[in-house]
Amino acid sequence: MAEASDHTAEPSDPDLRDSAIIEALLAGNTRVFAQLVEAHNDTMLRIASSMLPGQGVAEEVVQETWLAILKGLPRFEGRSSLKTWMFRILTNRARTRGRREGRTIPMSALGNAEDPMNAERFDQHGMWHTPPDRWEGTPEKLAVDHEVGLQIEAAIEALPERQRTVLILRDVKGWSSTEVCEVMEISETNQRVLLHRARAKVRATLARYLEG
């Protein structure tokens, strides 16, 4: 397969970056495809695992998703970012597979549940009554210490699946709240609740470790 130079897949403008990646993939650039898989496969597997009953099934759905992405690229219209489009394919396939097996877990199952935190932390428009502390720089600074870094990883892995997914997408992968809501099919308010709970639990774990 023909391979274009790799730098064409990483222009500074996000829209141009998507166009360059798509152009490279359509040209048969296997290295760009491998980079795309490396960047997103683990996150796809994490999300699929939260919707399906077993790791093996989730892995199959992720593999099917990559094939569907390659097959569907010529029809990609750019109405959303390439990343959001890919993850929507993933969630749609996971939902279809789950229905076929009669054991699907909707992404919104926990996010849309009645949450007692809403009343005390959010107003009727979904805005914060009491905003959480900002987390700017904290994970990066703490992770300098190897032991603290391990505590952060363990705390994240111990979170409930929805909270862990939102935290990873927002704080580790750098997704916007809009992208997370679109892929997980939850409201902005629910996304804020899940993210706040996840951050609070990680902070609490680190506080206990540092104080102990």
MODELLER restraints for C-alpha pairs under 7 A, 6 or more apart:
rsr = mdl.restraints
at = mdl.atoms
rsr.add(forms.Gaussian(group=physical.xy_distance, feature=features.Distance(at['CA:1:A'], at['CA:28:A']), mean=5.34, stdev=0.5))
rsr.add(forms.Gaussian(group=physical.xy_distance, feature=features.Distance(at['CA:1:A'], at['CA:29:A']), mean=6.77, stdev=0.5))
rsr.add(forms.Gaussian(group=physical.xy_distance, feature=features.Distance(at['CA:2:A'], at['CA:27:A']), mean=6.48, stdev=0.5))
rsr.add(forms.Gaussian(group=physical.xy_distance, feature=features.Distance(at['CA:2:A'], at['CA:28:A']), mean=5.50, stdev=0.5))
rsr.add(forms.Gaussian(group=physical.xy_distance, feature=features.Distance(at['CA:2:A'], at['CA:29:A']), mean=5.93, stdev=0.5))
rsr.add(forms.Gaussian(group=physical.xy_distance, feature=features.Distance(at['CA:3:A'], at['CA:28:A']), mean=6.38, stdev=0.5))
rsr.add(forms.Gaussian(group=physical.xy_distance, feature=features.Distance(at['CA:3:A'], at['CA:29:A']), mean=4.35, stdev=0.5))
rsr.add(forms.Gaussian(group=physical.xy_distance, feature=features.Distance(at['CA:3:A'], at['CA:30:A']), mean=6.83, stdev=0.5))
rsr.add(forms.Gaussian(group=physical.xy_distance, feature=features.Distance(at['CA:4:A'], at['CA:24:A']), mean=6.37, stdev=0.5))
rsr.add(forms.Gaussian(group=physical.xy_distance, feature=features.Distance(at['CA:4:A'], at['CA:29:A']), mean=6.07, stdev=0.5))
rsr.add(forms.Gaussian(group=physical.xy_distance, feature=features.Distance(at['CA:6:A'], at['CA:32:A']), mean=6.70, stdev=0.5))
rsr.add(forms.Gaussian(group=physical.xy_distance, feature=features.Distance(at['CA:8:A'], at['CA:20:A']), mean=5.87, stdev=0.5))
rsr.add(forms.Gaussian(group=physical.xy_distance, feature=features.Distance(at['CA:9:A'], at['CA:17:A']), mean=5.83, stdev=0.5))
rsr.add(forms.Gaussian(group=physical.xy_distance, feature=features.Distance(at['CA:9:A'], at['CA:20:A']), mean=4.95, stdev=0.5))
rsr.add(forms.Gaussian(group=physical.xy_distance, feature=features.Distance(at['CA:9:A'], at['CA:21:A']), mean=4.76, stdev=0.5))
rsr.add(forms.Gaussian(group=physical.xy_distance, feature=features.Distance(at['CA:10:A'], at['CA:17:A']), mean=5.43, stdev=0.5))
rsr.add(forms.Gaussian(group=physical.xy_distance, feature=features.Distance(at['CA:11:A'], at['CA:17:A']), mean=5.15, stdev=0.5))
rsr.add(forms.Gaussian(group=physical.xy_distance, feature=features.Distance(at['CA:18:A'], at['CA:82:A']), mean=6.01, stdev=0.5))
rsr.add(forms.Gaussian(group=physical.xy_distance, feature=features.Distance(at['CA:24:A'], at['CA:32:A']), mean=6.87, stdev=0.5))
rsr.add(forms.Gaussian(group=physical.xy_distance, feature=features.Distance(at['CA:25:A'], at['CA:32:A']), mean=6.77, stdev=0.5))
rsr.add(forms.Gaussian(group=physical.xy_distance, feature=features.Distance(at['CA:25:A'], at['CA:33:A']), mean=6.39, stdev=0.5))
rsr.add(forms.Gaussian(group=physical.xy_distance, feature=features.Distance(at['CA:44:A'], at['CA:62:A']), mean=6.46, stdev=0.5))
rsr.add(forms.Gaussian(group=physical.xy_distance, feature=features.Distance(at['CA:45:A'], at['CA:58:A']), mean=6.25, stdev=0.5))
rsr.add(forms.Gaussian(group=physical.xy_distance, feature=features.Distance(at['CA:45:A'], at['CA:59:A']), mean=6.33, stdev=0.5))
rsr.add(forms.Gaussian(group=physical.xy_distance, feature=features.Distance(at['CA:45:A'], at['CA:62:A']), mean=6.23, stdev=0.5))
rsr.add(forms.Gaussian(group=physical.xy_distance, feature=features.Distance(at['CA:47:A'], at['CA:165:A']), mean=6.82, stdev=0.5))
rsr.add(forms.Gaussian(group=physical.xy_distance, feature=features.Distance(at['CA:48:A'], at['CA:58:A']), mean=5.12, stdev=0.5))
rsr.add(forms.Gaussian(group=physical.xy_distance, feature=features.Distance(at['CA:48:A'], at['CA:94:A']), mean=6.16, stdev=0.5))
rsr.add(forms.Gaussian(group=physical.xy_distance, feature=features.Distance(at['CA:49:A'], at['CA:55:A']), mean=6.02, stdev=0.5))
rsr.add(forms.Gaussian(group=physical.xy_distance, feature=features.Distance(at['CA:49:A'], at['CA:58:A']), mean=5.24, stdev=0.5))
rsr.add(forms.Gaussian(group=physical.xy_distance, feature=features.Distance(at['CA:50:A'], at['CA:161:A']), mean=6.18, stdev=0.5))
rsr.add(forms.Gaussian(group=physical.xy_distance, feature=features.Distance(at['CA:51:A'], at['CA:94:A']), mean=6.62, stdev=0.5))
rsr.add(forms.Gaussian(group=physical.xy_distance, feature=features.Distance(at['CA:51:A'], at['CA:104:A']), mean=5.97, stdev=0.5))
rsr.add(forms.Gaussian(group=physical.xy_distance, feature=features.Distance(at['CA:51:A'], at['CA:105:A']), mean=4.61, stdev=0.5))
rsr.add(forms.Gaussian(group=physical.xy_distance, feature=features.Distance(at['CA:51:A'], at['CA:106:A']), mean=6.08, stdev=0.5))
rsr.add(forms.Gaussian(group=physical.xy_distance, feature=features.Distance(at['CA:51:A'], at['CA:107:A']), mean=6.28, stdev=0.5))
rsr.add(forms.Gaussian(group=physical.xy_distance, feature=features.Distance(at['CA:52:A'], at['CA:58:A']), mean=6.18, stdev=0.5))
rsr.add(forms.Gaussian(group=physical.xy_distance, feature=features.Distance(at['CA:52:A'], at['CA:94:A']), mean=6.85, stdev=0.5))
rsr.add(forms.Gaussian(group=physical.xy_distance, feature=features.Distance(at['CA:52:A'], at['CA:98:A']), mean=6.10, stdev=0.5))
rsr.add(forms.Gaussian(group=physical.xy_distance, feature=features.Distance(at['CA:52:A'], at['CA:104:A']), mean=5.57, stdev=0.5))
rsr.add(forms.Gaussian(group=physical.xy_distance, feature=features.Distance(at['CA:52:A'], at['CA:105:A']), mean=6.20, stdev=0.5))
rsr.add(forms.Gaussian(group=physical.xy_distance, feature=features.Distance(at['CA:53:A'], at['CA:103:A']), mean=6.66, stdev=0.5))
rsr.add(forms.Gaussian(group=physical.xy_distance, feature=features.Distance(at['CA:61:A'], at['CA:93:A']), mean=6.66, stdev=0.5))
rsr.add(forms.Gaussian(group=physical.xy_distance, feature=features.Distance(at['CA:61:A'], at['CA:94:A']), mean=6.21, stdev=0.5))
rsr.add(forms.Gaussian(group=physical.xy_distance, feature=features.Distance(at['CA:62:A'], at['CA:90:A']), mean=6.75, stdev=0.5))
rsr.add(forms.Gaussian(group=physical.xy_distance, feature=features.Distance(at['CA:65:A'], at['CA:89:A']), mean=6.44, stdev=0.5))
rsr.add(forms.Gaussian(group=physical.xy_distance, feature=features.Distance(at['CA:65:A'], at['CA:90:A']), mean=5.52, stdev=0.5))
rsr.add(forms.Gaussian(group=physical.xy_distance, feature=features.Distance(at['CA:69:A'], at['CA:86:A']), mean=6.46, stdev=0.5))
rsr.add(forms.Gaussian(group=physical.xy_distance, feature=features.Distance(at['CA:84:A'], at['CA:179:A']), mean=6.44, stdev=0.5))
rsr.add(forms.Gaussian(group=physical.xy_distance, feature=features.Distance(at['CA:84:A'], at['CA:183:A']), mean=6.66, stdev=0.5))
rsr.add(forms.Gaussian(group=physical.xy_distance, feature=features.Distance(at['CA:87:A'], at['CA:183:A']), mean=6.23, stdev=0.5))
rsr.add(forms.Gaussian(group=physical.xy_distance, feature=features.Distance(at['CA:88:A'], at['CA:183:A']), mean=5.76, stdev=0.5))
rsr.add(forms.Gaussian(group=physical.xy_distance, feature=features.Distance(at['CA:95:A'], at['CA:104:A']), mean=6.23, stdev=0.5))
rsr.add(forms.Gaussian(group=physical.xy_distance, feature=features.Distance(at['CA:98:A'], at['CA:104:A']), mean=3.89, stdev=0.5))
rsr.add(forms.Gaussian(group=physical.xy_distance, feature=features.Distance(at['CA:107:A'], at['CA:184:A']), mean=5.48, stdev=0.5))
rsr.add(forms.Gaussian(group=physical.xy_distance, feature=features.Distance(at['CA:107:A'], at['CA:185:A']), mean=6.56, stdev=0.5))
rsr.add(forms.Gaussian(group=physical.xy_distance, feature=features.Distance(at['CA:108:A'], at['CA:184:A']), mean=6.67, stdev=0.5))
rsr.add(forms.Gaussian(group=physical.xy_distance, feature=features.Distance(at['CA:108:A'], at['CA:185:A']), mean=6.02, stdev=0.5))
rsr.add(forms.Gaussian(group=physical.xy_distance, feature=features.Distance(at['CA:108:A'], at['CA:186:A']), mean=5.60, stdev=0.5))
rsr.add(forms.Gaussian(group=physical.xy_distance, feature=features.Distance(at['CA:111:A'], at['CA:186:A']), mean=6.19, stdev=0.5))
rsr.add(forms.Gaussian(group=physical.xy_distance, feature=features.Distance(at['CA:111:A'], at['CA:190:A']), mean=5.41, stdev=0.5))
rsr.add(forms.Gaussian(group=physical.xy_distance, feature=features.Distance(at['CA:112:A'], at['CA:186:A']), mean=6.79, stdev=0.5))
rsr.add(forms.Gaussian(group=physical.xy_distance, feature=features.Distance(at['CA:112:A'], at['CA:190:A']), mean=6.52, stdev=0.5))
rsr.add(forms.Gaussian(group=physical.xy_distance, feature=features.Distance(at['CA:121:A'], at['CA:128:A']), mean=5.58, stdev=0.5))
rsr.add(forms.Gaussian(group=physical.xy_distance, feature=features.Distance(at['CA:121:A'], at['CA:129:A']), mean=4.95, stdev=0.5))
rsr.add(forms.Gaussian(group=physical.xy_distance, feature=features.Distance(at['CA:121:A'], at['CA:130:A']), mean=5.62, stdev=0.5))
rsr.add(forms.Gaussian(group=physical.xy_distance, feature=features.Distance(at['CA:122:A'], at['CA:128:A']), mean=4.49, stdev=0.5))
rsr.add(forms.Gaussian(group=physical.xy_distance, feature=features.Distance(at['CA:122:A'], at['CA:129:A']), mean=5.13, stdev=0.5))
rsr.add(forms.Gaussian(group=physical.xy_distance, feature=features.Distance(at['CA:123:A'], at['CA:129:A']), mean=6.24, stdev=0.5))
rsr.add(forms.Gaussian(group=physical.xy_distance, feature=features.Distance(at['CA:126:A'], at['CA:189:A']), mean=5.10, stdev=0.5))
rsr.add(forms.Gaussian(group=physical.xy_distance, feature=features.Distance(at['CA:132:A'], at['CA:196:A']), mean=6.94, stdev=0.5))
rsr.add(forms.Gaussian(group=physical.xy_distance, feature=features.Distance(at['CA:142:A'], at['CA:148:A']), mean=6.18, stdev=0.5))
rsr.add(forms.Gaussian(group=physical.xy_distance, feature=features.Distance(at['CA:142:A'], at['CA:149:A']), mean=6.57, stdev=0.5))
rsr.add(forms.Gaussian(group=physical.xy_distance, feature=features.Distance(at['CA:143:A'], at['CA:149:A']), mean=4.25, stdev=0.5))
rsr.add(forms.Gaussian(group=physical.xy_distance, feature=features.Distance(at['CA:151:A'], at['CA:206:A']), mean=6.79, stdev=0.5))
rsr.add(forms.Gaussian(group=physical.xy_distance, feature=features.Distance(at['CA:152:A'], at['CA:202:A']), mean=6.81, stdev=0.5))
rsr.add(forms.Gaussian(group=physical.xy_distance, feature=features.Distance(at['CA:155:A'], at['CA:202:A']), mean=5.40, stdev=0.5))
rsr.add(forms.Gaussian(group=physical.xy_distance, feature=features.Distance(at['CA:155:A'], at['CA:205:A']), mean=6.44, stdev=0.5))
rsr.add(forms.Gaussian(group=physical.xy_distance, feature=features.Distance(at['CA:156:A'], at['CA:164:A']), mean=6.13, stdev=0.5))
rsr.add(forms.Gaussian(group=physical.xy_distance, feature=features.Distance(at['CA:156:A'], at['CA:202:A']), mean=6.47, stdev=0.5))
rsr.add(forms.Gaussian(group=physical.xy_distance, feature=features.Distance(at['CA:157:A'], at['CA:164:A']), mean=6.93, stdev=0.5))
rsr.add(forms.Gaussian(group=physical.xy_distance, feature=features.Distance(at['CA:159:A'], at['CA:198:A']), mean=6.73, stdev=0.5))
rsr.add(forms.Gaussian(group=physical.xy_distance, feature=features.Distance(at['CA:163:A'], at['CA:194:A']), mean=5.06, stdev=0.5))
rsr.add(forms.Gaussian(group=physical.xy_distance, feature=features.Distance(at['CA:163:A'], at['CA:195:A']), mean=6.20, stdev=0.5))
rsr.add(forms.Gaussian(group=physical.xy_distance, feature=features.Distance(at['CA:163:A'], at['CA:198:A']), mean=5.25, stdev=0.5))
rsr.add(forms.Gaussian(group=physical.xy_distance, feature=features.Distance(at['CA:164:A'], at['CA:198:A']), mean=6.61, stdev=0.5))
rsr.add(forms.Gaussian(group=physical.xy_distance, feature=features.Distance(at['CA:166:A'], at['CA:180:A']), mean=6.99, stdev=0.5))
rsr.add(forms.Gaussian(group=physical.xy_distance, feature=features.Distance(at['CA:166:A'], at['CA:194:A']), mean=6.77, stdev=0.5))
rsr.add(forms.Gaussian(group=physical.xy_distance, feature=features.Distance(at['CA:166:A'], at['CA:195:A']), mean=5.92, stdev=0.5))
rsr.add(forms.Gaussian(group=physical.xy_distance, feature=features.Distance(at['CA:167:A'], at['CA:195:A']), mean=5.68, stdev=0.5))
rsr.add(forms.Gaussian(group=physical.xy_distance, feature=features.Distance(at['CA:167:A'], at['CA:198:A']), mean=6.31, stdev=0.5))
rsr.add(forms.Gaussian(group=physical.xy_distance, feature=features.Distance(at['CA:169:A'], at['CA:175:A']), mean=5.42, stdev=0.5))
rsr.add(forms.Gaussian(group=physical.xy_distance, feature=features.Distance(at['CA:169:A'], at['CA:180:A']), mean=6.93, stdev=0.5))
rsr.add(forms.Gaussian(group=physical.xy_distance, feature=features.Distance(at['CA:170:A'], at['CA:176:A']), mean=6.41, stdev=0.5))
rsr.add(forms.Gaussian(group=physical.xy_distance, feature=features.Distance(at['CA:181:A'], at['CA:187:A']), mean=6.02, stdev=0.5))
rsr.add(forms.Gaussian(group=physical.xy_distance, feature=features.Distance(at['CA:181:A'], at['CA:188:A']), mean=6.35, stdev=0.5))
rsr.add(forms.Gaussian(group=physical.xy_distance, feature=features.Distance(at['CA:181:A'], at['CA:191:A']), mean=6.62, stdev=0.5))
